[in-house]
């Protein structure tokens, strides 16, 4: 017998028509059930969005089995689970009850397909798409479309947790004319005499008494202060005027991805960002000599006051942080 010759008895049990195939009323009922599941998925997606917007992130409730639980996280978890569960149930129920239920016997054939077979495949695919009934079942099509749209939107809502775009926040820092350089950690005002050649200090701007740094401040204000021999610095006139006896200061926020630049190599005078190995040359104004950073670290203009404390001449003359956040025009 040829491999392509059809078998007289493929061994399949006799086909039993489903109720929805025999009874138009049962078919309509099944269609409504699928649509209801899709609508429940959409409502659950709306509940997910409402939970995120309407419930405070620091609100807690007590449940007998779970104990003290974050109300927002619980609501988000339940609503998202229902969203995915009901849309999955709807698709499975649709496939089992309403899509084509005719068995097809495929005979073994050679692996290589001819042009005729490829054309037949396209025809079969089109027929299969038609047999799913999506084209003629407008109720299912509309409810599925609505459910999928809401399911897609829901994850986008939680992107709000990333906060506002940082561009405007990074255009200004708390550094201003006369701000003393305060060591971090330590909280001690830094004098020029405290730094020896090769010394490094991590500093923040002095804040009013009783006022603490916020998380936002800590993402834009940190500065590295380094002391070199004055003859080792190769700066233009403006950059040189921002230093004091070989002491130079730069923003600690990497201009690539915003990581903290904190590794200083004293022999080469290089600053290294540990995240992606961007390397900056301190002697030339923190110019980029290696890595993906697109621009030098912004330099903070410093001087000393009458008591010998290091202070800022003014704030940064450009936004700190990653270049892809762009500087304002």
C-alpha positions as CSV (number, residue, x, y, z in Angstrom):
1,X,0.0,0.0,0.0
2,X,1.4,3.4,-0.9
3,X,2.2,5.8,2.0
4,X,-0.2,8.3,0.4
5,X,-3.1,5.9,-0.1
6,X,-5.8,6.7,2.4
7,X,-6.7,4.1,5.0
8,X,-10.2,2.6,4.9
9,X,-10.4,2.6,8.7
10,X,-8.3,5.2,10.4
11,X,-9.2,3.8,13.8
12,X,-11.1,6.8,15.1
13,X,-14.3,6.4,17.1
14,X,-17.5,7.6,15.5
15,X,-17.9,11.4,15.6
16,X,-20.4,12.6,18.2
17,X,-21.9,16.0,17.4
18,X,-21.8,18.5,20.3
19,X,-25.0,20.0,21.6
20,X,-24.0,23.4,20.2
21,X,-23.6,21.8,16.8
22,X,-27.1,20.3,16.9
23,X,-29.1,22.9,18.8
24,X,-29.1,26.6,17.7
25,X,-30.3,27.6,21.2
26,X,-27.4,25.8,22.8
27,X,-25.1,27.5,20.3
28,X,-26.4,30.9,21.2
29,X,-26.1,30.1,24.9
30,X,-22.5,29.0,24.5
31,X,-21.7,32.2,22.6
32,X,-23.2,34.3,25.4
33,X,-21.1,32.3,28.0
34,X,-17.9,33.1,26.1
35,X,-18.9,36.7,25.8
36,X,-19.7,36.9,29.5
37,X,-16.2,35.5,30.4
38,X,-14.6,38.1,28.1
39,X,-16.6,40.9,29.7
40,X,-15.7,39.7,33.2
41,X,-12.0,39.8,32.0
42,X,-12.6,43.4,31.0
43,X,-14.2,44.3,34.3
44,X,-11.4,42.7,36.2
45,X,-8.9,44.8,34.2
46,X,-10.9,47.9,35.1
47,X,-10.8,46.8,38.8
48,X,-7.0,46.4,38.4
49,X,-6.7,50.0,37.3
50,X,-9.1,51.2,39.9
51,X,-7.2,49.4,42.6
52,X,-3.9,51.0,41.5
53,X,-5.4,54.5,41.4
54,X,-7.9,54.4,44.2
55,X,-6.1,52.4,47.0
56,X,-3.1,54.0,48.7
57,X,0.1,52.0,48.6
58,X,0.6,52.2,52.3
59,X,-2.9,51.0,53.2
60,X,-3.1,47.7,55.1
61,X,-5.9,45.4,56.1
62,X,-6.2,42.4,58.4
63,X,-7.4,39.1,57.0
64,X,-7.9,35.9,59.1
65,X,-5.9,33.6,56.8
66,X,-3.4,36.1,55.5
67,X,-2.8,38.4,58.5
68,X,-1.9,42.0,57.9
69,X,-1.8,42.5,54.2
70,X,-1.1,45.4,51.9
71,X,-4.6,46.3,50.5
72,X,-3.4,47.6,47.2
73,X,-1.1,44.7,46.4
74,X,-3.9,42.2,47.4
75,X,-6.4,44.0,45.2
76,X,-3.9,44.2,42.3
77,X,-3.1,40.5,42.5
78,X,-6.7,39.3,42.7
79,X,-7.9,41.6,39.9
80,X,-5.0,40.7,37.6
81,X,-5.5,37.0,38.3
82,X,-9.2,37.3,37.4
83,X,-8.4,39.3,34.3
84,X,-6.1,36.6,32.9
85,X,-8.1,33.6,34.2
86,X,-11.4,34.7,32.7
87,X,-10.0,35.6,29.3
88,X,-8.3,32.2,29.3
89,X,-11.5,30.4,30.3
90,X,-13.3,32.2,27.6
91,X,-10.9,31.2,24.8
92,X,-10.8,27.6,26.0
93,X,-14.7,27.4,26.2
94,X,-14.9,29.0,22.7
95,X,-12.5,26.5,21.3
96,X,-14.2,23.5,22.9
97,X,-17.8,24.4,22.2
98,X,-18.0,26.6,19.2
99,X,-15.1,26.1,16.9
100,X,-15.0,23.3,14.3
101,X,-15.2,19.8,15.8
102,X,-14.6,17.6,12.7
103,X,-11.8,15.1,12.9
104,X,-9.3,15.2,10.0
105,X,-7.0,12.3,9.1
106,X,-3.7,13.4,7.8
107,X,-1.8,10.7,5.8
108,X,2.0,10.5,6.0
109,X,3.7,12.4,3.3
110,X,7.2,13.4,2.2
111,X,8.9,16.2,4.2
112,X,9.3,18.4,1.2
113,X,6.2,20.4,0.2
114,X,5.4,21.2,-3.4
115,X,4.0,24.5,-4.6
116,X,0.6,22.8,-4.8
117,X,0.8,21.7,-1.2
118,X,1.8,25.2,-0.1
119,X,-1.2,26.6,-1.9
120,X,-3.4,24.0,-0.3
121,X,-1.9,24.9,3.1
122,X,-2.9,28.5,2.6
123,X,-6.4,27.4,1.6
124,X,-6.6,25.2,4.7
125,X,-5.4,28.0,7.0
126,X,-8.0,30.3,5.6
127,X,-10.7,27.7,6.0
128,X,-9.6,27.1,9.6
129,X,-9.8,30.8,10.4
130,X,-13.2,30.8,8.9
131,X,-14.3,27.7,10.9
132,X,-13.4,29.5,14.2
133,X,-16.4,31.6,13.6
134,X,-14.7,34.8,14.7
135,X,-15.8,36.6,11.5
136,X,-19.5,35.8,11.9
137,X,-19.7,35.9,15.7
138,X,-19.6,39.6,16.2
139,X,-20.5,39.4,19.9
140,X,-17.5,37.3,20.7
141,X,-15.3,39.4,18.4
142,X,-16.3,42.7,20.2
143,X,-16.0,41.3,23.7
144,X,-12.7,39.6,23.0
145,X,-11.3,42.8,21.5
146,X,-12.5,44.8,24.5
147,X,-11.0,42.3,27.0
148,X,-7.6,42.2,25.1
149,X,-7.5,46.0,24.9
150,X,-8.0,46.4,28.7
151,X,-5.6,43.6,29.5
152,X,-3.0,45.4,27.4
153,X,-3.6,48.7,29.1
154,X,-3.5,47.4,32.6
155,X,0.3,46.7,32.8
156,X,1.0,50.2,31.3
157,X,-0.8,51.7,34.3
158,X,1.8,50.4,36.7
159,X,4.5,52.2,34.8
160,X,3.4,55.2,36.9
161,X,5.4,53.7,39.7
162,X,8.5,54.8,37.8
163,X,7.6,58.3,38.6
164,X,7.7,61.4,36.5
165,X,10.2,61.8,33.7
166,X,13.5,63.0,35.3
167,X,14.4,65.7,32.9
168,X,12.9,68.6,34.8
169,X,14.0,67.2,38.1
170,X,17.6,67.0,37.0
171,X,17.8,70.5,35.5
172,X,18.4,71.9,39.0
173,X,20.1,70.7,42.1
174,X,20.4,72.0,45.7
175,X,23.8,73.4,45.0
176,X,23.9,77.2,45.0
177,X,26.3,80.0,45.6
178,X,27.9,79.7,49.1
179,X,26.7,76.1,49.8
180,X,29.3,74.4,52.0
181,X,30.4,70.9,51.0
182,X,29.2,68.5,53.7
183,X,30.7,65.0,53.9
184,X,28.5,62.0,53.2
185,X,28.5,60.1,55.4
186,X,29.5,62.2,58.4
187,X,27.7,65.4,57.8
188,X,30.8,67.5,58.5
189,X,31.7,70.6,56.6
190,X,34.8,70.0,54.5
191,X,37.8,72.3,54.7
192,X,40.4,72.5,51.9
193,X,43.0,71.5,54.5
194,X,41.1,68.2,55.2
195,X,42.1,66.8,51.8
196,X,45.6,65.6,51.0
197,X,46.8,65.1,47.4
198,X,45.1,61.9,46.2
199,X,42.3,62.3,48.7
200,X,38.7,61.8,47.8
201,X,35.5,62.9,49.5
202,X,31.8,62.3,48.8
203,X,29.8,65.4,49.7
204,X,26.3,66.9,49.6
205,X,25.3,70.5,49.8
206,X,24.7,72.0,53.2
207,X,21.0,72.1,54.1
208,X,19.1,74.4,56.5
209,X,19.1,73.2,60.1
210,X,16.7,70.4,60.7
211,X,16.1,69.8,57.0
212,X,17.1,66.3,55.7
213,X,17.9,65.2,52.2
214,X,15.0,63.5,50.4
215,X,15.4,60.6,48.1
216,X,15.1,62.9,45.1
217,X,18.0,65.0,46.5
218,X,20.2,62.0,46.8
219,X,19.7,61.1,43.2
220,X,20.9,64.5,41.9
221,X,23.1,66.2,44.6
222,X,26.0,63.8,45.3
223,X,29.4,65.2,44.4
224,X,32.9,63.8,44.3
225,X,35.7,66.0,45.5
226,X,39.3,65.0,44.6
227,X,42.6,66.7,45.3
228,X,45.4,66.6,42.7
229,X,48.6,68.5,42.3
230,X,47.7,71.7,40.5
231,X,50.2,71.0,37.8
232,X,48.5,67.7,37.0
233,X,45.3,69.5,35.9
234,X,44.9,70.3,32.2
235,X,41.8,72.4,32.1
236,X,40.6,75.4,30.1
237,X,40.5,78.8,31.8
238,X,36.9,78.5,32.9
239,X,37.3,75.0,34.4
240,X,40.5,76.0,36.1
241,X,38.7,78.9,37.8
242,X,36.3,76.3,39.3
243,X,39.0,74.6,41.2
244,X,41.0,75.5,44.4
245,X,44.6,74.6,44.8
246,X,44.2,71.3,42.8
247,X,40.9,70.5,44.4
248,X,38.2,69.7,41.8
249,X,34.6,68.6,42.2
250,X,32.3,66.6,39.8
251,X,28.8,65.3,39.9
252,X,28.8,61.7,41.1
253,X,25.9,60.8,38.7
254,X,27.2,59.0,35.6
255,X,26.2,60.6,32.3
256,X,25.4,57.2,30.8
257,X,22.7,55.5,32.9
258,X,22.8,57.5,36.2
259,X,24.8,55.1,38.3
260,X,27.0,56.4,41.1
261,X,30.6,57.0,40.0
262,X,32.6,56.2,43.0
263,X,35.8,54.4,42.0
264,X,38.9,56.6,41.8
265,X,42.3,55.3,40.6
266,X,44.9,57.6,42.2
267,X,47.8,56.7,39.9
268,X,46.0,57.3,36.6
269,X,43.5,60.0,38.0
270,X,40.6,58.0,36.5
271,X,37.1,57.8,37.7
272,X,35.2,54.6,36.9
273,X,31.5,53.9,36.9
274,X,31.0,50.3,38.1
275,X,27.8,49.7,36.2
276,X,29.1,49.9,32.6
277,X,32.8,50.8,33.0
278,X,32.5,54.4,31.7
279,X,35.9,55.9,32.6
280,X,36.5,59.6,33.1
281,X,39.8,61.5,33.2
282,X,39.9,63.9,36.2
283,X,42.9,65.8,34.9
284,X,41.0,66.9,31.8
285,X,37.7,67.8,33.5
286,X,36.3,64.3,33.7
287,X,36.3,63.8,30.0
288,X,35.2,60.4,28.8
289,X,38.1,58.1,27.8
290,X,36.3,54.8,27.8
291,X,32.8,53.3,27.9
292,X,29.3,54.3,26.8
293,X,29.0,57.7,28.5
294,X,28.3,60.4,26.0
295,X,29.6,63.5,27.9
296,X,31.9,64.4,30.8
297,X,30.7,64.5,34.4
298,X,29.4,68.0,35.1
299,X,32.0,70.0,37.1
300,X,30.9,71.9,40.3
301,X,32.6,75.3,40.7
302,X,34.2,75.5,44.1
303,X,36.2,77.9,46.2
304,X,36.8,78.5,50.0
305,X,35.2,80.9,52.4
306,X,36.9,83.1,55.0
307,X,37.1,80.1,57.4
308,X,38.7,77.8,54.9
309,X,35.6,75.7,54.2
310,X,35.0,74.5,50.7
311,X,31.9,76.1,49.2
312,X,30.2,76.2,45.8
313,X,30.7,79.3,43.6
314,X,27.3,78.5,42.1
315,X,25.2,75.5,41.0
316,X,26.0,73.2,38.1
317,X,26.0,75.0,34.8
318,X,24.2,72.0,33.1
319,X,21.8,69.3,34.2
320,X,23.4,66.3,35.9
321,X,22.7,62.7,35.0
322,X,22.3,60.6,31.9
323,X,22.6,62.2,28.5
324,X,19.5,60.4,27.1
325,X,17.3,62.4,29.4
326,X,18.5,65.4,27.4
327,X,19.4,68.8,28.5
328,X,16.8,71.6,28.1
329,X,17.2,74.0,25.2
